[in-house]
Amino acid sequence: MAEDLRDALIAEAAALGFADIGIARPHIGPAGVRLGDWVSAGHHGDMAWMADRMAWRADPAALWPAARSVIMLAESYAPEHDPLDSLMHRDTAAISVYAKQRDYHDVVKKRLKRLGRWLIDRASAGGATAEIKVFVDTAPVMEKPLGAEAGLGWQGKHTNLVSRRLGSWFFLGAIFTTIDLAPDETESDRCGACRRCLDVCPTAAFPAPYRLDARRCISYLTIEMKGPIPREMRAAIGNRIYGCDDCLAVCPWNKFARDGAEAYAARPETDDPPLADLAALDDAGFRERFRGSPIKRIGRARFVRNVLIAMGNSGEAGFVDRVAALTRDTDPLVRGAAIWALARLAGPDRIAEHAREDADPAVAEEWRHALGQA
C-alpha cells in the first residue's frame, strides 16, 4: 500500500508540472553542524533570522515531531538566455533570473498545496490518516540539505543544489507529512575538480569550496543588507541591482537544465531595464512596477541604492544629472549611494557644486570621501 502511494505521488507531482521529486526522512545529517559553524563564523552577516530558531533549522524533526517523511519538489526556472550576457550592457540593470519572474513563493506554494491535498485524499481513500505542512523558503527549513537527502542532487561547491537532471536552475519546496514513505537514495557529489563557480565570483565570496561568506555575496549585499553597501564591494557589483547568478550560470551541469515553466517567463519590467528609468522611481512607482515580484520586498530605498551603485559603475556621463538629483533624496540610504555614484561619474567641480551638510553620519561620510576629505 505504501509503495503504491509513493508511486502514485511521483506520478501526480509530474502531472502538476514539478520537474523532480524526492523523499527524505526529516533530518539533514552533518549539514546541521555546518550551519552552526557557519553562523559562529559570522558568515550569515546581518541575517539574524538564520541564527534564530537554529535548533529547528538543524533538525527538521524538531520543527514538527509528528513528521515521518519530507517530500521535496523541484521546480525548474531555467532561463532561455545566458544571464551573464546582461553584465555586458552597463546602462541597463542585471536582475537575477528568479526575480525577473512572478514571485516563486506564490507559484510553488499553490502547486505544493494541490499536491498535499491530493496526498491527504489518496491516503484517506486507503483508510489512512495523513497530515501535512507545506514550506517554500519562508520557515526555518533547510531546503537544500533536505533536497540532497531526498536525492534531488548534491550541494555543489557554490553551496547550491546541483542536479544531474536539472543543473542549477530550480526552486525547492517541501511537504512535511505524517505518512511514512520510503526515502530515496542520496546523490553523490559530482563536482569533481571543477571550480568554475568559485573562480567566477566577482567578490570572492567563497573562502573555500562548499563555504559561502554571505557578507561578500552580491545577492546578500543587494537584497538582504539594509544599510549602505560597504564601499570596497561596490565596484565589483557592476550593474547587478538584485541578486547575482554568476556561480549558477557557469555550472557545467546546466547542459541538462530543463526549460523553465511558463509561469517563470521574464517580465518586461525586469528584463534588463534601463538604469535611468529605475532611478526615477518614487515609492508609489516602485510598488506599482514590481507588484507581484520578489523585488518588491526590499523596498524602494534599498532598490534605488542598488541602481545608483550600478550607475556609478557604468561610466555613463549622461547619468550625472539624475544621480546628482538623488543626492537630495529624502532617504539617507539613497543619498549616500548617489554621492558615491556622483563621485565616480563627475569631476571635482561638479561634486563640490552639489555638496552640502547632511545630518545623517553615513551620508556625511560619503560627502567627505567624494570631496577627498576622508
RALIN-V196986 format. One record per backbone hydrogen bond with DSSP energy under -1.0 kcal/mol. CO is the residue of the C=O (numbers start at 1). NH is the residue of the N-H. Records with the same first field share a line. If there is no record, write none. Layout:
BEGIN
CO=NH + NH
END
This chain:
BEGIN
1=5
2=6
3=7
4=8
5=9
6=10
7=11
8=12
9=13
10=14
11=15
12=16
13=18
14=17
20=74
22=72
23=184
24=70
25=27
28=31
29=32
30=34
31=35
32=36
33=37
34=38
35=39
36=40
37=41
38=43
39=42
42=45
43=214
44=47
46=48
47=50
48=52
51=54
53=57
54=58
59=62
60=64
64=67
69=177
70=24
71=175
72=22
73=173
74=19 + 20
75=171
76=261
78=260
82=85
83=86
84=87
85=88
89=92
91=275
94=241
96=99
97=100
100=267
103=107
104=108
105=109
106=110
107=111
108=112
109=113
110=114
111=115
112=116
113=117
114=118
115=119
116=120
117=121
118=122
119=123
120=124
121=125
123=128
124=127
131=178
133=176
135=174
139=141
141=143
142=146
143=147
144=148
145=149
146=150
147=152
148=151
154=162
156=159
157=210
160=156
162=154
163=167
167=163
168=170
169=77
171=75
173=73
174=135
175=71
176=133
177=68 + 69
191=194
195=199
196=200
201=204
205=213
208=211
213=216
214=217
217=221
218=222
219=223
220=225
230=233
234=237
235=238
237=240
239=94
242=96
245=249
246=250
248=251
251=254
252=255
253=256
254=257
261=264
262=265
267=270
270=272
273=93
274=278
275=279
278=281
282=286
283=287
284=288
285=289
286=290
288=291
290=293
292=103
293=296
294=297
295=298
296=299
299=303
300=304
301=305
302=306
303=307
304=308
305=309
306=310
307=311
308=312
309=313
316=319
317=320
319=323
320=324
321=325
322=326
324=327
325=328
326=329
331=335
332=336
333=337
334=338
335=339
336=340
337=341
338=342
339=343
340=344
341=345
342=346
347=351
348=352
349=353
350=354
351=355
360=364
361=365
362=366
363=367
364=368
365=369
366=370
367=371
368=373
369=372
END
